[in-house]
Amino acid sequence: MARYRLSIHISPRRGILDPQGQAVSDALHSLGFPEVRDVRVGRYLVAEVDAATPDAARAQATAMCEKLLANPVTEDFAIAAVEPA
Amino acid sequence: MARYRLSIHISPRRGILDPQGQAVSDALHSLGFPEVRDVRVGRYLVAEVDAATPDAARAQATAMCEKLLANPVTEDFAIAAVEPA
């Protein structure tokens, strides 16, 4: 068993309204970034797990997202990285 | 000018208490992932900007984080990716 650090991205699904992203976009426009568009705000999780292989760690990350971390109706998730911790 | 898609990670700084990460960690333990440790929950932002070069787009992303997106006392940010949109 080795220890792996997982990085996970969870984002509002395309086509789902993202009021937080809209608020950030409006704030950026008034702070001098008028050309910013399509802001979407999601969550970025980092965690450490024990697993036999990187693929097993990735499978654990996927299971965690499906069971708890991501809302399957409104959010997409991606395992951004699996690295030795 | 070209259009770039920015990906930004904002995380609670090491050593700062992360109650959301602790709550996620506890929930994962009771859902059958007993070995998960060091969960930290941050934000993952995606946005599009116009810029002359990828470096200029990255500089804009950094300025946005410093001015609005990240709390400099409690959070670290990283520009995870700058890609043509």
N, CA and C atoms of all chains as a GROMACS GRO file, in nm:
protein
  510
    1MET      N    1   0.085  -0.120   0.000
    1MET     CA    2   0.000   0.000   0.000
    1MET      C    3   0.089   0.125   0.000
    2ALA      N    4   0.049   0.220  -0.080
    2ALA     CA    5   0.120   0.348  -0.081
    2ALA      C    6   0.018   0.458  -0.058
    3ARG      N    7   0.072   0.574  -0.033
    3ARG     CA    8  -0.015   0.688  -0.002
    3ARG      C    9  -0.021   0.778  -0.125
    4TYR      N   10  -0.142   0.818  -0.163
    4TYR     CA   11  -0.158   0.903  -0.281
    4TYR      C   12  -0.234   1.029  -0.246
    5ARG      N   13  -0.196   1.136  -0.311
    5ARG     CA   14  -0.270   1.261  -0.295
    5ARG      C   15  -0.361   1.280  -0.416
    6LEU      N   16  -0.489   1.294  -0.388
    6LEU     CA   17  -0.590   1.312  -0.493
    6LEU      C   18  -0.626   1.459  -0.507
    7SER      N   19  -0.639   1.504  -0.630
    7SER     CA   20  -0.696   1.638  -0.657
    7SER      C   21  -0.822   1.619  -0.738
    8ILE      N   22  -0.929   1.678  -0.692
    8ILE     CA   23  -1.060   1.656  -0.753
    8ILE      C   24  -1.124   1.790  -0.788
    9HIS      N   25  -1.177   1.800  -0.908
    9HIS     CA   26  -1.253   1.918  -0.951
    9HIS      C   27  -1.401   1.883  -0.955
   10ILE      N   28  -1.483   1.967  -0.894
   10ILE     CA   29  -1.628   1.950  -0.903
   10ILE      C   30  -1.685   2.082  -0.954
   11SER      N   31  -1.755   2.078  -1.066
   11SER     CA   32  -1.803   2.203  -1.129
   11SER      C   33  -1.952   2.194  -1.157
   12PRO      N   34  -2.019   2.309  -1.155
   12PRO     CA   35  -2.158   2.309  -1.198
   12PRO      C   36  -2.165   2.263  -1.344
   13ARG      N   37  -2.260   2.178  -1.372
   13ARG     CA   38  -2.274   2.123  -1.506
   13ARG      C   39  -2.309   2.234  -1.606
   14ARG      N   40  -2.256   2.223  -1.726
   14ARG     CA   41  -2.291   2.315  -1.836
   14ARG      C   42  -2.443   2.323  -1.852
   15GLY      N   43  -2.496   2.442  -1.864
   15GLY     CA   44  -2.640   2.455  -1.883
   15GLY      C   45  -2.715   2.473  -1.752
   16ILE      N   46  -2.646   2.443  -1.640
   16ILE     CA   47  -2.706   2.468  -1.509
   16ILE      C   48  -2.667   2.610  -1.468
   17LEU      N   49  -2.764   2.684  -1.418
   17LEU     CA   50  -2.737   2.820  -1.373
   17LEU      C   51  -2.632   2.819  -1.262
   18ASP      N   52  -2.536   2.910  -1.269
   18ASP     CA   53  -2.432   2.918  -1.166
   18ASP      C   54  -2.432   3.058  -1.108
   19PRO      N   55  -2.517   3.085  -1.009
   19PRO     CA   56  -2.529   3.222  -0.957
   19PRO      C   57  -2.400   3.273  -0.894
   20GLN      N   58  -2.321   3.182  -0.834
   20GLN     CA   59  -2.195   3.226  -0.775
   20GLN      C   60  -2.099   3.272  -0.885
   21GLY      N   61  -2.094   3.198  -0.994
   21GLY     CA   62  -2.010   3.238  -1.106
   21GLY      C   63  -2.056   3.371  -1.165
   22GLN      N   64  -2.188   3.390  -1.172
   22GLN     CA   65  -2.240   3.516  -1.225
   22GLN      C   66  -2.201   3.632  -1.135
   23ALA      N   67  -2.209   3.610  -1.003
   23ALA     CA   68  -2.173   3.716  -0.909
   23ALA      C   69  -2.024   3.751  -0.920
   24VAL      N   70  -1.941   3.647  -0.934
   24VAL     CA   71  -1.797   3.672  -0.947
   24VAL      C   72  -1.770   3.747  -1.077
   25SER      N   73  -1.838   3.707  -1.183
   25SER     CA   74  -1.821   3.773  -1.312
   25SER      C   75  -1.858   3.922  -1.303
   26ASP      N   76  -1.971   3.952  -1.240
   26ASP     CA   77  -2.013   4.091  -1.225
   26ASP      C   78  -1.910   4.170  -1.143
   27ALA      N   79  -1.861   4.108  -1.036
   27ALA     CA   80  -1.763   4.177  -0.951
   27ALA      C   81  -1.634   4.204  -1.028
   28LEU      N   82  -1.590   4.106  -1.108
   28LEU     CA   83  -1.467   4.126  -1.186
   28LEU      C   84  -1.486   4.237  -1.288
   29HIS      N   85  -1.605   4.244  -1.349
   29HIS     CA   86  -1.629   4.351  -1.446
   29HIS      C   87  -1.614   4.488  -1.380
   30SER      N   88  -1.667   4.502  -1.259
   30SER     CA   89  -1.661   4.634  -1.197
   30SER      C   90  -1.524   4.660  -1.133
   31LEU      N   91  -1.438   4.558  -1.126
   31LEU     CA   92  -1.304   4.578  -1.070
   31LEU      C   93  -1.198   4.596  -1.178
   32GLY      N   94  -1.240   4.613  -1.303
   32GLY     CA   95  -1.141   4.642  -1.405
   32GLY      C   96  -1.104   4.524  -1.493
   33PHE      N   97  -1.188   4.421  -1.494
   33PHE     CA   98  -1.166   4.310  -1.586
   33PHE      C   99  -1.290   4.294  -1.673
   34PRO      N  100  -1.313   4.391  -1.764
   34PRO     CA  101  -1.440   4.392  -1.835
   34PRO      C  102  -1.458   4.276  -1.932
   35GLU      N  103  -1.350   4.214  -1.971
   35GLU     CA  104  -1.360   4.114  -2.079
   35GLU      C  105  -1.378   3.971  -2.026
   36VAL      N  106  -1.385   3.956  -1.894
   36VAL     CA  107  -1.400   3.820  -1.838
   36VAL      C  108  -1.539   3.766  -1.871
   37ARG      N  109  -1.544   3.641  -1.913
   37ARG     CA  110  -1.673   3.579  -1.945
   37ARG      C  111  -1.678   3.436  -1.894
   38ASP      N  112  -1.799   3.384  -1.887
   38ASP     CA  113  -1.820   3.242  -1.858
   38ASP      C  114  -1.748   3.197  -1.732
   39VAL      N  115  -1.764   3.274  -1.624
   39VAL     CA  116  -1.704   3.233  -1.497
   39VAL      C  117  -1.791   3.125  -1.434
   40ARG      N  118  -1.727   3.018  -1.394
   40ARG     CA  119  -1.799   2.912  -1.322
   40ARG      C  120  -1.720   2.877  -1.197
   41VAL      N  121  -1.791   2.867  -1.086
   41VAL     CA  122  -1.725   2.841  -0.959
   41VAL      C  123  -1.763   2.702  -0.910
   42GLY      N  124  -1.662   2.620  -0.891
   42GLY     CA  125  -1.684   2.487  -0.838
   42GLY      C  126  -1.599   2.464  -0.715
   43ARG      N  127  -1.578   2.339  -0.681
   43ARG     CA  128  -1.498   2.306  -0.563
   43ARG      C  129  -1.373   2.230  -0.605
   44TYR      N  130  -1.269   2.252  -0.527
   44TYR     CA  131  -1.140   2.188  -0.551
   44TYR      C  132  -1.104   2.114  -0.423
   45LEU      N  133  -1.100   1.983  -0.429
   45LEU     CA  134  -1.070   1.904  -0.309
   45LEU      C  135  -0.936   1.836  -0.322
   46VAL      N  136  -0.862   1.835  -0.214
   46VAL     CA  137  -0.738   1.759  -0.206
   46VAL      C  138  -0.754   1.663  -0.089
   47ALA      N  139  -0.717   1.537  -0.107
   47ALA     CA  140  -0.726   1.440   0.001
   47ALA      C  141  -0.616   1.338  -0.018
   48GLU      N  142  -0.583   1.267   0.089
   48GLU     CA  143  -0.485   1.159   0.080
   48GLU      C  144  -0.552   1.027   0.112
   49VAL      N  145  -0.518   0.924   0.034
   49VAL     CA  146  -0.571   0.790   0.057
   49VAL      C  147  -0.457   0.690   0.047
   50ASP      N  148  -0.480   0.572   0.106
   50ASP     CA  149  -0.390   0.457   0.089
   50ASP      C  150  -0.446   0.368  -0.019
   51ALA      N  151  -0.361   0.325  -0.111
   51ALA     CA  152  -0.408   0.236  -0.216
   51ALA      C  153  -0.288   0.158  -0.268
   52ALA      N  154  -0.321   0.046  -0.335
   52ALA     CA  155  -0.214  -0.039  -0.385
   52ALA      C  156  -0.149   0.023  -0.509
   53THR      N  157  -0.228   0.085  -0.593
   53THR     CA  158  -0.177   0.140  -0.719
   53THR      C  159  -0.243   0.276  -0.743
   54PRO      N  160  -0.185   0.357  -0.832
   54PRO     CA  161  -0.251   0.484  -0.868
   54PRO      C  162  -0.391   0.463  -0.923
   55ASP      N  163  -0.411   0.355  -1.001
   55ASP     CA  164  -0.545   0.329  -1.055
   55ASP      C  165  -0.644   0.299  -0.943
   56ALA      N  166  -0.600   0.227  -0.840
   56ALA     CA  167  -0.689   0.198  -0.728
   56ALA      C  168  -0.723   0.327  -0.653
   57ALA      N  169  -0.626   0.416  -0.640
   57ALA     CA  170  -0.652   0.545  -0.574
   57ALA      C  171  -0.753   0.626  -0.656
   58ARG      N  172  -0.736   0.622  -0.787
   58ARG     CA  173  -0.829   0.695  -0.875
   58ARG      C  174  -0.971   0.637  -0.864
   59ALA      N  175  -0.979   0.504  -0.855
   59ALA     CA  176  -1.111   0.441  -0.840
   59ALA      C  177  -1.175   0.482  -0.708
   60GLN      N  178  -1.096   0.492  -0.601
   60GLN     CA  179  -1.149   0.540  -0.473
   60GLN      C  180  -1.201   0.682  -0.486
   61ALA      N  181  -1.125   0.766  -0.556
   61ALA     CA  182  -1.167   0.906  -0.571
   61ALA      C  183  -1.300   0.914  -0.645
   62THR      N  184  -1.313   0.833  -0.751
   62THR     CA  185  -1.438   0.832  -0.826
   62THR      C  186  -1.554   0.787  -0.738
   63ALA      N  187  -1.531   0.682  -0.658
   63ALA     CA  188  -1.637   0.634  -0.569
   63ALA      C  189  -1.676   0.741  -0.468
   64MET      N  190  -1.577   0.811  -0.415
   64MET     CA  191  -1.606   0.919  -0.318
   64MET      C  192  -1.691   1.028  -0.382
   65CYS      N  193  -1.658   1.064  -0.505
   65CYS     CA  194  -1.736   1.168  -0.574
   65CYS      C  195  -1.879   1.121  -0.596
   66GLU      N  196  -1.892   0.995  -0.638
   66GLU     CA  197  -2.027   0.945  -0.669
   66GLU      C  198  -2.112   0.931  -0.544
   67LYS      N  199  -2.048   0.891  -0.431
   67LYS     CA  200  -2.124   0.867  -0.308
   67LYS      C  201  -2.152   0.993  -0.230
   68LEU      N  202  -2.061   1.090  -0.234
   68LEU     CA  203  -2.075   1.202  -0.141
   68LEU      C  204  -2.045   1.338  -0.202
   69LEU      N  205  -1.934   1.348  -0.274
   69LEU     CA  206  -1.879   1.481  -0.298
   69LEU      C  207  -1.954   1.560  -0.404
   70ALA      N  208  -1.995   1.493  -0.511
   70ALA     CA  209  -2.060   1.564  -0.621
   70ALA      C  210  -2.210   1.536  -0.623
   71ASN      N  211  -2.286   1.634  -0.657
   71ASN     CA  212  -2.430   1.617  -0.678
   71ASN      C  213  -2.451   1.571  -0.822
   72PRO      N  214  -2.497   1.448  -0.843
   72PRO     CA  215  -2.501   1.396  -0.980
   72PRO      C  216  -2.600   1.469  -1.071
   73VAL      N  217  -2.693   1.541  -1.013
   73VAL     CA  218  -2.790   1.612  -1.096
   73VAL      C  219  -2.733   1.743  -1.150
   74THR      N  220  -2.654   1.810  -1.069
   74THR     CA  221  -2.615   1.946  -1.106
   74THR      C  222  -2.465   1.963  -1.129
   75GLU      N  223  -2.386   1.862  -1.094
   75GLU     CA  224  -2.240   1.883  -1.098
   75GLU      C  225  -2.169   1.773  -1.175
   76ASP      N  226  -2.059   1.812  -1.238
   76ASP     CA  227  -1.966   1.717  -1.297
   76ASP      C  228  -1.842   1.712  -1.211
   77PHE      N  229  -1.776   1.596  -1.208
   77PHE     CA  230  -1.649   1.590  -1.136
   77PHE      C  231  -1.542   1.533  -1.226
   78ALA      N  232  -1.418   1.565  -1.192
   78ALA     CA  233  -1.304   1.510  -1.264
   78ALA      C  234  -1.193   1.487  -1.164
   79ILE      N  235  -1.125   1.374  -1.178
   79ILE     CA  236  -1.008   1.348  -1.094
   79ILE      C  237  -0.891   1.415  -1.166
   80ALA      N  238  -0.848   1.528  -1.112
   80ALA     CA  239  -0.749   1.609  -1.184
   80ALA      C  240  -0.609   1.551  -1.171
   81ALA      N  241  -0.578   1.490  -1.057
   81ALA     CA  242  -0.443   1.435  -1.040
   81ALA      C  243  -0.443   1.329  -0.931
   82VAL      N  244  -0.358   1.229  -0.950
   82VAL     CA  245  -0.331   1.127  -0.848
   82VAL      C  246  -0.180   1.118  -0.839
   83GLU      N  247  -0.124   1.163  -0.728
   83GLU     CA  248   0.022   1.169  -0.716
   83GLU      C  249   0.066   1.099  -0.588
   84PRO      N  250   0.185   1.040  -0.586
   84PRO     CA  251   0.237   0.987  -0.461
   84PRO      C  252   0.246   1.098  -0.358
   85ALA      N  253   0.201   1.068  -0.235
   85ALA     CA  254   0.201   1.173  -0.131
   85ALA      C  255   0.332   1.171  -0.054
   86MET      N  256  -0.552   3.965  -3.032
   86MET     CA  257  -0.610   3.913  -2.907
   86MET      C  258  -0.668   3.775  -2.931
   87ALA      N  259  -0.646   3.687  -2.839
   87ALA     CA  260  -0.706   3.554  -2.845
   87ALA      C  261  -0.781   3.530  -2.715
   88ARG      N  262  -0.860   3.426  -2.719
   88ARG     CA  263  -0.944   3.395  -2.604
   88ARG      C  264  -0.882   3.277  -2.529
   89TYR      N  265  -0.868   3.292  -2.398
   89TYR     CA  266  -0.807   3.185  -2.318
   89TYR      C  267  -0.902   3.142  -2.208
   90ARG      N  268  -0.897   3.013  -2.179
   90ARG     CA  269  -0.973   2.960  -2.066
   90ARG      C  270  -0.878   2.939  -1.949
   91LEU      N  271  -0.910   3.004  -1.838
   91LEU     CA  272  -0.828   2.996  -1.717
   91LEU      C  273  -0.888   2.895  -1.620
   92SER      N  274  -0.804   2.816  -1.557
   92SER     CA  275  -0.847   2.730  -1.446
   92SER      C  276  -0.768   2.772  -1.323
   93ILE      N  277  -0.838   2.799  -1.216
   93ILE     CA  278  -0.777   2.855  -1.095
   93ILE      C  279  -0.812   2.768  -0.975
   94HIS      N  280  -0.714   2.736  -0.894
   94HIS     CA  281  -0.734   2.665  -0.767
   94HIS      C  282  -0.716   2.762  -0.652
   95ILE      N  283  -0.811   2.764  -0.560
   95ILE     CA  284  -0.797   2.845  -0.438
   95ILE      C  285  -0.818   2.750  -0.320
   96SER      N  286  -0.719   2.740  -0.233
   96SER     CA  287  -0.726   2.643  -0.124
   96SER      C  288  -0.700   2.710   0.008
   97PRO      N  289  -0.758   2.655   0.116
   97PRO     CA  290  -0.722   2.705   0.248
   97PRO      C  291  -0.573   2.681   0.271
   98ARG      N  292  -0.509   2.783   0.325
   98ARG     CA  293  -0.365   2.774   0.348
   98ARG      C  294  -0.332   2.665   0.450
   99ARG      N  295  -0.224   2.596   0.428
   99ARG     CA  296  -0.173   2.497   0.526
   99ARG      C  297  -0.164   2.561   0.664
  100GLY      N  298  -0.214   2.489   0.764
  100GLY     CA  299  -0.205   2.542   0.900
  100GLY      C  300  -0.328   2.620   0.940
  101ILE      N  301  -0.411   2.656   0.840
  101ILE     CA  302  -0.538   2.721   0.870
  101ILE      C  303  -0.643   2.611   0.886
  102LEU      N  304  -0.724   2.624   0.989
  102LEU     CA  305  -0.830   2.525   1.013
  102LEU      C  306  -0.924   2.523   0.892
  103ASP      N  307  -0.961   2.402   0.849
  103ASP     CA  308  -1.053   2.388   0.735
  103ASP      C  309  -1.173   2.306   0.780
  104PRO      N  310  -1.273   2.369   0.842
  104PRO     CA  311  -1.386   2.292   0.896
  104PRO      C  312  -1.463   2.217   0.789
  105GLN      N  313  -1.471   2.272   0.668
  105GLN     CA  314  -1.542   2.202   0.561
  105GLN      C  315  -1.468   2.073   0.525
  106GLY      N  316  -1.335   2.082   0.516
  106GLY     CA  317  -1.255   1.963   0.488
  106GLY      C  318  -1.271   1.860   0.598
  107GLN      N  319  -1.276   1.904   0.723
  107GLN     CA  320  -1.292   1.812   0.835
  107GLN      C  321  -1.428   1.742   0.828
  108ALA      N  322  -1.531   1.818   0.792
  108ALA     CA  323  -1.664   1.760   0.781
  108ALA      C  324  -1.670   1.657   0.669
  109VAL      N  325  -1.607   1.689   0.555
  109VAL     CA  326  -1.604   1.594   0.444
  109VAL      C  327  -1.528   1.469   0.484
  110SER      N  328  -1.416   1.488   0.553
  110SER     CA  329  -1.336   1.375   0.598
  110SER      C  330  -1.418   1.284   0.690
  111ASP      N  331  -1.489   1.341   0.787
  111ASP     CA  332  -1.571   1.262   0.878
  111ASP      C  333  -1.680   1.186   0.800
  112ALA      N  334  -1.742   1.254   0.706
  112ALA     CA  335  -1.848   1.189   0.629
  112ALA      C  336  -1.792   1.073   0.546
  113LEU      N  337  -1.674   1.092   0.486
  113LEU     CA  338  -1.614   0.984   0.406
  113LEU      C  339  -1.581   0.865   0.496
  114HIS      N  340  -1.532   0.892   0.617
  114HIS     CA  341  -1.501   0.782   0.708
  114HIS      C  342  -1.625   0.698   0.735
  115SER      N  343  -1.738   0.763   0.757
  115SER     CA  344  -1.857   0.686   0.791
  115SER      C  345  -1.924   0.626   0.667
  116LEU      N  346  -1.879   0.664   0.549
  116LEU     CA  347  -1.935   0.607   0.426
  116LEU      C  348  -1.848   0.496   0.368
  117GLY      N  349  -1.749   0.449   0.443
  117GLY     CA  350  -1.672   0.336   0.396
  117GLY      C  351  -1.537   0.372   0.336
  118PHE      N  352  -1.488   0.491   0.366
  118PHE     CA  353  -1.352   0.528   0.322
  118PHE      C  354  -1.271   0.565   0.446
  119PRO      N  355  -1.238   0.463   0.528
  119PRO     CA  356  -1.180   0.494   0.659
  119PRO      C  357  -1.038   0.550   0.650
  120GLU      N  358  -0.971   0.528   0.539
  120GLU     CA  359  -0.830   0.566   0.532
  120GLU      C  360  -0.805   0.705   0.473
  121VAL      N  361  -0.912   0.776   0.441
  121VAL     CA  362  -0.894   0.910   0.383
  121VAL      C  363  -0.841   1.006   0.489
  122ARG      N  364  -0.743   1.086   0.452
  122ARG     CA  365  -0.687   1.183   0.546
  122ARG      C  366  -0.660   1.316   0.477
  123ASP      N  367  -0.645   1.417   0.559
  123ASP     CA  368  -0.600   1.548   0.510
  123ASP      C  369  -0.688   1.602   0.397
  124VAL      N  370  -0.819   1.597   0.417
  124VAL     CA  371  -0.909   1.652   0.316
  124VAL      C  372  -0.912   1.804   0.331
  125ARG      N  373  -0.895   1.871   0.220
  125ARG     CA  374  -0.905   2.016   0.220
  125ARG      C  375  -0.997   2.057   0.104
  126VAL      N  376  -1.087   2.148   0.135
  126VAL     CA  377  -1.186   2.189   0.036
  126VAL      C  378  -1.161   2.334  -0.002
  127GLY      N  379  -1.136   2.356  -0.129
  127GLY     CA  380  -1.116   2.491  -0.181
  127GLY      C  381  -1.212   2.517  -0.294
  128ARG      N  382  -1.180   2.616  -0.375
  128ARG     CA  383  -1.265   2.652  -0.488
  128ARG      C  384  -1.190   2.630  -0.619
  129TYR      N  385  -1.267   2.597  -0.719
  129TYR     CA  386  -1.212   2.573  -0.853
  129TYR      C  387  -1.288   2.664  -0.947
  130LEU      N  388  -1.218   2.760  -1.005
  130LEU     CA  389  -1.284   2.857  -1.093
  130LEU      C  390  -1.237   2.837  -1.235
  131VAL      N  391  -1.331   2.848  -1.327
  131VAL     CA  392  -1.299   2.849  -1.469
  131VAL      C  393  -1.355   2.979  -1.525
  132ALA      N  394  -1.275   3.047  -1.606
  132ALA     CA  395  -1.322   3.172  -1.667
  132ALA      C  396  -1.255   3.189  -1.801
  133GLU      N  397  -1.314   3.272  -1.885
  133GLU     CA  398  -1.252   3.302  -2.014
  133GLU      C  399  -1.215   3.449  -2.020
  134VAL      N  400  -1.098   3.476  -2.074
  134VAL     CA  401  -1.052   3.615  -2.090
  134VAL      C  402  -0.993   3.632  -2.230
  135ASP      N  403  -0.988   3.758  -2.273
  135ASP     CA  404  -0.916   3.792  -2.396
  135ASP      C  405  -0.778   3.842  -2.356
  136ALA      N  406  -0.677   3.796  -2.427
  136ALA     CA  407  -0.542   3.842  -2.398
  136ALA      C  408  -0.456   3.822  -2.522
  137ALA      N  409  -0.344   3.896  -2.526
  137ALA     CA  410  -0.256   3.886  -2.642
  137ALA      C  411  -0.177   3.756  -2.641
  138THR      N  412  -0.136   3.712  -2.524
  138THR     CA  413  -0.053   3.592  -2.514
  138THR      C  414  -0.099   3.510  -2.393
  139PRO      N  415  -0.061   3.382  -2.387
  139PRO     CA  416  -0.093   3.303  -2.267
  139PRO      C  417  -0.036   3.366  -2.140
  140ASP      N  418   0.085   3.424  -2.149
  140ASP     CA  419   0.142   3.487  -2.031
  140ASP      C  420   0.059   3.605  -1.984
  141ALA      N  421   0.005   3.682  -2.079
  141ALA     CA  422  -0.080   3.795  -2.042
  141ALA      C  423  -0.208   3.744  -1.976
  142ALA      N  424  -0.262   3.634  -2.027
  142ALA     CA  425  -0.382   3.576  -1.966
  142ALA      C  426  -0.353   3.530  -1.824
  143ARG      N  427  -0.236   3.469  -1.805
  143ARG     CA  428  -0.198   3.423  -1.672
  143ARG      C  429  -0.181   3.541  -1.577
  144ALA      N  430  -0.123   3.650  -1.627
  144ALA     CA  431  -0.107   3.769  -1.543
  144ALA      C  432  -0.243   3.824  -1.502
  145GLN      N  433  -0.339   3.823  -1.595
  145GLN     CA  434  -0.474   3.867  -1.559
  145GLN      C  435  -0.534   3.778  -1.451
  146ALA      N  436  -0.513   3.648  -1.464
  146ALA     CA  437  -0.568   3.555  -1.365
  146ALA      C  438  -0.509   3.584  -1.227
  147THR      N  439  -0.378   3.608  -1.224
  147THR     CA  440  -0.314   3.637  -1.096
  147THR      C  441  -0.370   3.765  -1.037
  148ALA      N  442  -0.388   3.868  -1.120
  148ALA     CA  443  -0.444   3.994  -1.070
  148ALA      C  444  -0.586   3.975  -1.017
  149MET      N  445  -0.666   3.894  -1.086
  149MET     CA  446  -0.803   3.868  -1.039
  149MET      C  447  -0.802   3.798  -0.903
  150CYS      N  448  -0.711   3.703  -0.886
  150CYS     CA  449  -0.703   3.634  -0.757
  150CYS      C  450  -0.662   3.730  -0.647
  151GLU      N  451  -0.565   3.816  -0.678
  151GLU     CA  452  -0.515   3.908  -0.574
  151GLU      C  453  -0.619   4.012  -0.538
  152LYS      N  454  -0.697   4.057  -0.638
  152LYS     CA  455  -0.793   4.165  -0.611
  152LYS      C  456  -0.924   4.116  -0.554
  153LEU      N  457  -0.966   3.996  -0.592
  153LEU     CA  458  -1.103   3.956  -0.555
  153LEU      C  459  -1.115   3.812  -0.509
  154LEU      N  460  -1.054   3.719  -0.584
  154LEU     CA  461  -1.098   3.580  -0.570
  154LEU      C  462  -1.045   3.511  -0.445
  155ALA      N  463  -0.920   3.539  -0.409
  155ALA     CA  464  -0.860   3.470  -0.295
  155ALA      C  465  -0.847   3.565  -0.177
  156ASN      N  466  -0.866   3.512  -0.059
  156ASN     CA  467  -0.842   3.587   0.064
  156ASN      C  468  -0.694   3.572   0.099
  157PRO      N  469  -0.616   3.679   0.092
  157PRO     CA  470  -0.471   3.664   0.107
  157PRO      C  471  -0.429   3.620   0.248
  158VAL      N  472  -0.516   3.633   0.344
  158VAL     CA  473  -0.480   3.593   0.480
  158VAL      C  474  -0.495   3.442   0.499
  159THR      N  475  -0.597   3.385   0.438
  159THR     CA  476  -0.631   3.246   0.470
  159THR      C  477  -0.619   3.150   0.352
  160GLU      N  478  -0.597   3.204   0.232
  160GLU     CA  479  -0.602   3.116   0.115
  160GLU      C  480  -0.480   3.132   0.026
  161ASP      N  481  -0.445   3.022  -0.038
  161ASP     CA  482  -0.344   3.023  -0.144
  161ASP      C  483  -0.415   3.001  -0.277
  162PHE      N  484  -0.359   3.060  -0.383
  162PHE     CA  485  -0.418   3.032  -0.514
  162PHE      C  486  -0.310   2.986  -0.610
  163ALA      N  487  -0.353   2.914  -0.711
  163ALA     CA  488  -0.262   2.870  -0.816
  163ALA      C  489  -0.337   2.876  -0.948
  164ILE      N  490  -0.268   2.922  -1.052
  164ILE     CA  491  -0.327   2.920  -1.186
  164ILE      C  492  -0.295   2.781  -1.241
  165ALA      N  493  -0.397   2.694  -1.244
  165ALA     CA  494  -0.373   2.554  -1.279
  165ALA      C  495  -0.354   2.536  -1.428
  166ALA      N  496  -0.422   2.617  -1.510
  166ALA     CA  497  -0.410   2.599  -1.655
  166ALA      C  498  -0.452   2.726  -1.727
  167VAL      N  499  -0.386   2.752  -1.839
  167VAL     CA  500  -0.425   2.859  -1.931
  167VAL      C  501  -0.425   2.797  -2.070
  168GLU      N  502  -0.544   2.780  -2.126
  168GLU     CA  503  -0.555   2.710  -2.254
  168GLU      C  504  -0.633   2.795  -2.353
  169PRO      N  505  -0.604   2.783  -2.482
  169PRO     CA  506  -0.687   2.852  -2.582
  169PRO      C  507  -0.832   2.805  -2.568
  170ALA      N  508  -0.924   2.901  -2.571
  170ALA     CA  509  -1.066   2.864  -2.552
  170ALA      C  510  -1.131   2.833  -2.686
   0.00000   0.00000   0.00000
